[in-house]
Structure formats: C-alpha cells, structure tokens
C-alpha cells in the first residue's frame, strides 16, 4: 500500500480529512436534503398512486352508473310503450263503448219516433174515419132527405167504410 501512496503521491492525513469532510457533508446532505426529499417523493408517489386508484374506481363507478342509466332508460322506454299501448287499448274500448251507447240511443230515439208516428197515424186515421163517417152521414141525409135511425145509420156507414178500404 505504501507503493500505491507513493506512486500517486497521496497524503494519508489529507485522505482521512477528506473522508471525514465527505462523511460530514454526506450526513448533512442526507439529513437535510435527501431524507426530506425522499420523504416528499414517497408521499407524492403514494398520493399519485392513491389518485390513480381513485380515478380507476371513479371510472369503474362511472361505467357502472352509465350501464345502470342505460338500463333505466331502456326500462323507462319499455314502460312508456306499455303505458301507451294500454292507453290505446283503453281508448279503443272507450270508443267502442261510446259508439255502442250512441247506437243504443239512436235506436231508442228511432223506436220512440216510430211509436209517436204510429200513435199519430192511428189518431189521424181515427180522425179521418170520423170525418168520413160524418161526410157519409151527411151525404145520406142529403140523398135520403131525412135521418134513419141510429143503428141503421151505423150499419150503412160501416158497410161504406169497408168498401172504401
């Protein structure tokens, strides 16, 4: 080792002093710079890792939420179609009921009018017969000149009416 020291002209005291200086500077740098730097870097790495995990979880929740949303929208559309179909069916039933009711009302109205017309017709025929009977009676009085008894008069009127029908 002496040969190495003499070859390179190294001073052992100076080398030890430099080693001590290096150890002191390294210790100061280690405790004042590197250790806080490593600590901050570690914390930052942990924060970044945590943020990445949270971002991944958020993405997963977002994807899950989107899937749920699409499922809910799909269900809502199906429900809307079902409601519209049900409303259409009910509307058709209601329409049929209204049409049937209107037909019944029209039928009842027609029947009432027919009955009223039959009544009017019967009354009119009764009036016409009465007037015809009076005319026949008056014409017999003019022809015969006097009134025959009531029973004979009625027989003649009835016979005339039967012939005119």
Buried (B, 14 or more C-beta within 10 A) or exposed (E): EEEEEEEEEEEEEEEEEEEEEEEEEEEEEEEEEEEEEEEEEEEEEEEEEEEEEEEEEEEEEEEEEEEEEEEEEEEEEEEEEEEEEEEEEEEEEEEEEEEEEEEEEEEEEEEEEEEEEEEEEEEEEEEEEEEBBEEBBEEBEEEEEEEBEEEEBEEBBEEBEEEEE
